[in-house]
């Protein structure tokens, strides 16, 4: 009798064994592939700005002394050449008979001991209302009298006195001048070394984390319960 029962249990165990094995595989063996979010560490490069010193040239101004020659007369600055002495002793204006122009004359006496060329510029007012300038030159010897004449064609003078003039006299060496050596100063740019600072980029490797999709295997039971 016991042998019969043992044989039955043996047959039952043999029949249930595969079922139990499959059940255990279903419950505990990770056979299902599922995804999940997790953190991943990775290396990245970041740029930082570093304060760096360097040598630069800075311009600055200094006053540099130098010697120069100046003209003095009796201890005061003056010109080396001065106009010769002269005197304007008269002048007149006239219109052409046909009324198509005009002329001017200026009488100059050279009262100096040297001769030279005198230039006269006339500013004239015309009957038309216009204003213009005319000029002329004349050499006048020392002690002599000369006439500097200029003419204009186009319109007569408004009146015979409708003019002004300016005289440019020749020059002569100033008889009392002297050359004096003086010390002067002028700005000069020089350079000096200075320390300055600047920010320069520098790349540094750093570790960062990011959220990524990962995969793992779970049992069929866990998959049915959790996913």
GUBA-145194 format. One record per residue (C-alpha): residue in one letter; residue number from 1; x negated, y, z negated. Coordinates in steps of 0.05 Angstrom, whole numbers, plus 5000, padded with zeros to 4 digits. Layout:
N
<site type="A" seq="NUM" xx="X" yy="Y" zz="Z"/>
...
END
This chain:
227
<site type="X" seq="1" xx="5000" yy="5000" zz="5000"/>
<site type="X" seq="2" xx="4945" yy="5048" zz="4982"/>
<site type="X" seq="3" xx="4910" yy="5033" zz="5046"/>
<site type="X" seq="4" xx="4972" yy="5050" zz="5084"/>
<site type="X" seq="5" xx="4979" yy="5117" zz="5049"/>
<site type="X" seq="6" xx="4906" yy="5133" zz="5061"/>
<site type="X" seq="7" xx="4913" yy="5118" zz="5134"/>
<site type="X" seq="8" xx="4973" yy="5164" zz="5139"/>
<site type="X" seq="9" xx="4936" yy="5220" zz="5104"/>
<site type="X" seq="10" xx="4877" yy="5209" zz="5149"/>
<site type="X" seq="11" xx="4922" yy="5214" zz="5211"/>
<site type="X" seq="12" xx="4954" yy="5277" zz="5181"/>
<site type="X" seq="13" xx="4887" yy="5309" zz="5167"/>
<site type="X" seq="14" xx="4863" yy="5294" zz="5236"/>
<site type="X" seq="15" xx="4926" yy="5325" zz="5266"/>
<site type="X" seq="16" xx="4924" yy="5387" zz="5221"/>
<site type="X" seq="17" xx="4849" yy="5399" zz="5228"/>
<site type="X" seq="18" xx="4852" yy="5435" zz="5295"/>
<site type="X" seq="19" xx="4912" yy="5476" zz="5272"/>
<site type="X" seq="20" xx="4875" yy="5497" zz="5209"/>
<site type="X" seq="21" xx="4813" yy="5514" zz="5250"/>
<site type="X" seq="22" xx="4853" yy="5556" zz="5298"/>
<site type="X" seq="23" xx="4887" yy="5590" zz="5240"/>
<site type="X" seq="24" xx="4821" yy="5606" zz="5207"/>
<site type="X" seq="25" xx="4795" yy="5634" zz="5273"/>
<site type="X" seq="26" xx="4857" yy="5677" zz="5279"/>
<site type="X" seq="27" xx="4851" yy="5703" zz="5208"/>
<site type="X" seq="28" xx="4777" yy="5715" zz="5199"/>
<site type="X" seq="29" xx="4735" yy="5710" zz="5262"/>
<site type="X" seq="30" xx="4723" yy="5779" zz="5295"/>
<site type="X" seq="31" xx="4742" yy="5766" zz="5366"/>
<site type="X" seq="32" xx="4782" yy="5830" zz="5383"/>
<site type="X" seq="33" xx="4742" yy="5891" zz="5410"/>
<site type="X" seq="34" xx="4770" yy="5958" zz="5385"/>
<site type="X" seq="35" xx="4746" yy="6030" zz="5389"/>
<site type="X" seq="36" xx="4738" yy="6080" zz="5333"/>
<site type="X" seq="37" xx="4708" yy="6151" zz="5323"/>
<site type="X" seq="38" xx="4642" yy="6157" zz="5286"/>
<site type="X" seq="39" xx="4583" yy="6204" zz="5277"/>
<site type="X" seq="40" xx="4522" yy="6197" zz="5320"/>
<site type="X" seq="41" xx="4455" yy="6229" zz="5305"/>
<site type="X" seq="42" xx="4417" yy="6258" zz="5364"/>
<site type="X" seq="43" xx="4356" yy="6302" zz="5377"/>
<site type="X" seq="44" xx="4366" yy="6371" zz="5407"/>
<site type="X" seq="45" xx="4322" yy="6432" zz="5423"/>
<site type="X" seq="46" xx="4339" yy="6500" zz="5394"/>
<site type="X" seq="47" xx="4307" yy="6567" zz="5407"/>
<site type="X" seq="48" xx="4284" yy="6609" zz="5349"/>
<site type="X" seq="49" xx="4252" yy="6678" zz="5352"/>
<site type="X" seq="50" xx="4187" yy="6685" zz="5314"/>
<site type="X" seq="51" xx="4157" yy="6752" zz="5293"/>
<site type="X" seq="52" xx="4087" yy="6757" zz="5324"/>
<site type="X" seq="53" xx="4034" yy="6811" zz="5316"/>
<site type="X" seq="54" xx="3991" yy="6836" zz="5374"/>
<site type="X" seq="55" xx="3941" yy="6891" zz="5388"/>
<site type="X" seq="56" xx="3963" yy="6950" zz="5431"/>
<site type="X" seq="57" xx="3932" yy="7015" zz="5454"/>
<site type="X" seq="58" xx="3966" yy="7078" zz="5429"/>
<site type="X" seq="59" xx="3952" yy="7144" zz="5463"/>
<site type="X" seq="60" xx="3940" yy="7206" zz="5421"/>
<site type="X" seq="61" xx="3918" yy="7277" zz="5436"/>
<site type="X" seq="62" xx="3857" yy="7312" zz="5409"/>
<site type="X" seq="63" xx="3833" yy="7382" zz="5423"/>
<site type="X" seq="64" xx="3765" yy="7379" zz="5457"/>
<site type="X" seq="65" xx="3719" yy="7439" zz="5456"/>
<site type="X" seq="66" xx="3685" yy="7463" zz="5519"/>
<site type="X" seq="67" xx="3649" yy="7526" zz="5542"/>
<site type="X" seq="68" xx="3675" yy="7574" zz="5594"/>
<site type="X" seq="69" xx="3654" yy="7640" zz="5624"/>
<site type="X" seq="70" xx="3701" yy="7699" zz="5615"/>
<site type="X" seq="71" xx="3696" yy="7771" zz="5638"/>
<site type="X" seq="72" xx="3695" yy="7825" zz="5584"/>
<site type="X" seq="73" xx="3691" yy="7900" zz="5586"/>
<site type="X" seq="74" xx="3670" yy="7933" zz="5521"/>
<site type="X" seq="75" xx="3689" yy="7872" zz="5482"/>
<site type="X" seq="76" xx="3758" yy="7864" zz="5513"/>
<site type="X" seq="77" xx="3779" yy="7815" zz="5568"/>
<site type="X" seq="78" xx="3782" yy="7848" zz="5636"/>
<site type="X" seq="79" xx="3779" yy="7834" zz="5712"/>
<site type="X" seq="80" xx="3714" yy="7825" zz="5748"/>
<site type="X" seq="81" xx="3743" yy="7861" zz="5809"/>
<site type="X" seq="82" xx="3786" yy="7923" zz="5804"/>
<site type="X" seq="83" xx="3822" yy="7965" zz="5857"/>
<site type="X" seq="84" xx="3783" yy="8023" zz="5885"/>
<site type="X" seq="85" xx="3806" yy="8093" zz="5868"/>
<site type="X" seq="86" xx="3854" yy="8126" zz="5916"/>
<site type="X" seq="87" xx="3909" yy="8179" zz="5920"/>
<site type="X" seq="88" xx="3972" yy="8182" zz="5961"/>
<site type="X" seq="89" xx="3975" yy="8253" zz="5988"/>
<site type="X" seq="90" xx="4039" yy="8249" zz="6029"/>
<site type="X" seq="91" xx="4084" yy="8209" zz="6074"/>
<site type="X" seq="92" xx="4143" yy="8218" zz="6121"/>
<site type="X" seq="93" xx="4195" yy="8178" zz="6159"/>
<site type="X" seq="94" xx="4222" yy="8190" zz="6229"/>
<site type="X" seq="95" xx="4273" yy="8161" zz="6277"/>
<site type="X" seq="96" xx="4262" yy="8147" zz="6351"/>
<site type="X" seq="97" xx="4295" yy="8196" zz="6398"/>
<site type="X" seq="98" xx="4337" yy="8141" zz="6430"/>
<site type="X" seq="99" xx="4362" yy="8120" zz="6361"/>
<site type="X" seq="100" xx="4338" yy="8048" zz="6369"/>
<site type="X" seq="101" xx="4284" yy="8048" zz="6316"/>
<site type="X" seq="102" xx="4244" yy="8085" zz="6264"/>
<site type="X" seq="103" xx="4174" yy="8095" zz="6238"/>
<site type="X" seq="104" xx="4138" yy="8112" zz="6173"/>
<site type="X" seq="105" xx="4071" yy="8142" zz="6156"/>
<site type="X" seq="106" xx="4034" yy="8144" zz="6090"/>
<site type="X" seq="107" xx="3973" yy="8189" zz="6079"/>
<site type="X" seq="108" xx="3921" yy="8160" zz="6032"/>
<site type="X" seq="109" xx="3857" yy="8191" zz="6007"/>
<site type="X" seq="110" xx="3802" yy="8144" zz="5986"/>
<site type="X" seq="111" xx="3772" yy="8178" zz="5925"/>
<site type="X" seq="112" xx="3722" yy="8122" zz="5911"/>
<site type="X" seq="113" xx="3650" yy="8112" zz="5932"/>
<site type="X" seq="114" xx="3666" yy="8049" zz="5972"/>
<site type="X" seq="115" xx="3711" yy="8040" zz="6032"/>
<site type="X" seq="116" xx="3762" yy="7986" zz="6045"/>
<site type="X" seq="117" xx="3827" yy="7965" zz="6078"/>
<site type="X" seq="118" xx="3891" yy="7990" zz="6047"/>
<site type="X" seq="119" xx="3957" yy="7953" zz="6059"/>
<site type="X" seq="120" xx="4024" yy="7988" zz="6052"/>
<site type="X" seq="121" xx="4092" yy="7953" zz="6049"/>
<site type="X" seq="122" xx="4153" yy="7997" zz="6062"/>
<site type="X" seq="123" xx="4223" yy="7980" zz="6039"/>
<site type="X" seq="124" xx="4271" yy="8016" zz="6085"/>
<site type="X" seq="125" xx="4347" yy="8028" zz="6086"/>
<site type="X" seq="126" xx="4378" yy="8031" zz="6156"/>
<site type="X" seq="127" xx="4438" yy="8069" zz="6183"/>
<site type="X" seq="128" xx="4471" yy="8001" zz="6193"/>
<site type="X" seq="129" xx="4469" yy="7990" zz="6118"/>
<site type="X" seq="130" xx="4416" yy="7936" zz="6123"/>
<site type="X" seq="131" xx="4352" yy="7934" zz="6083"/>
<site type="X" seq="132" xx="4286" yy="7907" zz="6109"/>
<site type="X" seq="133" xx="4211" yy="7911" zz="6098"/>
<site type="X" seq="134" xx="4154" yy="7929" zz="6145"/>
<site type="X" seq="135" xx="4080" yy="7933" zz="6131"/>
<site type="X" seq="136" xx="4015" yy="7957" zz="6160"/>
<site type="X" seq="137" xx="3940" yy="7962" zz="6142"/>
<site type="X" seq="138" xx="3886" yy="8014" zz="6152"/>
<site type="X" seq="139" xx="3812" yy="8017" zz="6136"/>
<site type="X" seq="140" xx="3794" yy="8082" zz="6100"/>
<site type="X" seq="141" xx="3722" yy="8099" zz="6087"/>
<site type="X" seq="142" xx="3697" yy="8126" zz="6021"/>
<site type="X" seq="143" xx="3720" yy="8198" zz="6010"/>
<site type="X" seq="144" xx="3762" yy="8196" zz="6073"/>
<site type="X" seq="145" xx="3837" yy="8205" zz="6088"/>
<site type="X" seq="146" xx="3874" yy="8154" zz="6129"/>
<site type="X" seq="147" xx="3944" yy="8146" zz="6157"/>
<site type="X" seq="148" xx="3978" yy="8079" zz="6148"/>
<site type="X" seq="149" xx="4035" yy="8076" zz="6199"/>
<site type="X" seq="150" xx="4088" yy="8023" zz="6209"/>
<site type="X" seq="151" xx="4148" yy="8020" zz="6256"/>
<site type="X" seq="152" xx="4214" yy="7983" zz="6262"/>
<site type="X" seq="153" xx="4254" yy="7971" zz="6325"/>
<site type="X" seq="154" xx="4328" yy="7958" zz="6320"/>
<site type="X" seq="155" xx="4360" yy="8013" zz="6279"/>
<site type="X" seq="156" xx="4341" yy="8083" zz="6252"/>
<site type="X" seq="157" xx="4332" yy="8103" zz="6180"/>
<site type="X" seq="158" xx="4394" yy="8122" zz="6141"/>
<site type="X" seq="159" xx="4357" yy="8186" zz="6123"/>
<site type="X" seq="160" xx="4285" yy="8206" zz="6134"/>
<site type="X" seq="161" xx="4273" yy="8193" zz="6060"/>
<site type="X" seq="162" xx="4308" yy="8125" zz="6056"/>
<site type="X" seq="163" xx="4247" yy="8085" zz="6039"/>
<site type="X" seq="164" xx="4200" yy="8065" zz="5983"/>
<site type="X" seq="165" xx="4130" yy="8036" zz="5988"/>
<site type="X" seq="166" xx="4077" yy="7997" zz="5951"/>
<site type="X" seq="167" xx="4002" yy="8002" zz="5963"/>
<site type="X" seq="168" xx="3953" yy="7944" zz="5957"/>
<site type="X" seq="169" xx="3884" yy="7975" zz="5951"/>
<site type="X" seq="170" xx="3818" yy="7939" zz="5966"/>
<site type="X" seq="171" xx="3777" yy="7918" zz="5905"/>
<site type="X" seq="172" xx="3707" yy="7931" zz="5881"/>
<site type="X" seq="173" xx="3662" yy="7900" zz="5828"/>
<site type="X" seq="174" xx="3680" yy="7925" zz="5759"/>
<site type="X" seq="175" xx="3619" yy="7967" zz="5740"/>
<site type="X" seq="176" xx="3624" yy="7953" zz="5666"/>
<site type="X" seq="177" xx="3641" yy="7880" zz="5665"/>
<site type="X" seq="178" xx="3598" yy="7827" zz="5632"/>
<site type="X" seq="179" xx="3601" yy="7751" zz="5632"/>
<site type="X" seq="180" xx="3609" yy="7721" zz="5563"/>
<site type="X" seq="181" xx="3605" yy="7647" zz="5545"/>
<site type="X" seq="182" xx="3664" yy="7629" zz="5501"/>
<site type="X" seq="183" xx="3686" yy="7564" zz="5467"/>
<site type="X" seq="184" xx="3755" yy="7540" zz="5487"/>
<site type="X" seq="185" xx="3796" yy="7479" zz="5471"/>
<site type="X" seq="186" xx="3836" yy="7433" zz="5517"/>
<site type="X" seq="187" xx="3880" yy="7374" zz="5501"/>
<site type="X" seq="188" xx="3849" yy="7306" zz="5517"/>
<site type="X" seq="189" xx="3885" yy="7239" zz="5514"/>
<site type="X" seq="190" xx="3848" yy="7184" zz="5476"/>
<site type="X" seq="191" xx="3869" yy="7114" zz="5456"/>
<site type="X" seq="192" xx="3864" yy="7074" zz="5393"/>
<site type="X" seq="193" xx="3881" yy="7002" zz="5375"/>
<site type="X" seq="194" xx="3943" yy="6990" zz="5332"/>
<site type="X" seq="195" xx="3979" yy="6929" zz="5307"/>
<site type="X" seq="196" xx="4050" yy="6921" zz="5333"/>
<site type="X" seq="197" xx="4101" yy="6866" zz="5327"/>
<site type="X" seq="198" xx="4147" yy="6830" zz="5375"/>
<site type="X" seq="199" xx="4195" yy="6771" zz="5373"/>
<site type="X" seq="200" xx="4177" yy="6713" zz="5418"/>
<site type="X" seq="201" xx="4220" yy="6651" zz="5432"/>
<site type="X" seq="202" xx="4198" yy="6584" zz="5404"/>
<site type="X" seq="203" xx="4232" yy="6518" zz="5417"/>
<site type="X" seq="204" xx="4242" yy="6470" zz="5358"/>
<site type="X" seq="205" xx="4267" yy="6398" zz="5358"/>
<site type="X" seq="206" xx="4325" yy="6388" zz="5309"/>
<site type="X" seq="207" xx="4370" yy="6330" zz="5290"/>
<site type="X" seq="208" xx="4445" yy="6340" zz="5299"/>
<site type="X" seq="209" xx="4507" yy="6298" zz="5292"/>
<site type="X" seq="210" xx="4567" yy="6291" zz="5338"/>
<site type="X" seq="211" xx="4633" yy="6252" zz="5340"/>
<site type="X" seq="212" xx="4630" yy="6195" zz="5390"/>
<site type="X" seq="213" xx="4673" yy="6135" zz="5407"/>
<site type="X" seq="214" xx="4644" yy="6070" zz="5380"/>
<site type="X" seq="215" xx="4665" yy="5998" zz="5387"/>
<site type="X" seq="216" xx="4670" yy="5939" zz="5339"/>
<site type="X" seq="217" xx="4702" yy="5870" zz="5335"/>
<site type="X" seq="218" xx="4757" yy="5852" zz="5286"/>
<site type="X" seq="219" xx="4798" yy="5791" zz="5273"/>
<site type="X" seq="220" xx="4864" yy="5781" zz="5307"/>
<site type="X" seq="221" xx="4899" yy="5788" zz="5240"/>
<site type="X" seq="222" xx="4865" yy="5855" zz="5225"/>
<site type="X" seq="223" xx="4880" yy="5878" zz="5296"/>
<site type="X" seq="224" xx="4954" yy="5863" zz="5287"/>
<site type="X" seq="225" xx="4957" yy="5897" zz="5219"/>
<site type="X" seq="226" xx="4913" yy="5959" zz="5232"/>
<site type="X" seq="227" xx="4916" yy="5972" zz="5306"/>
END
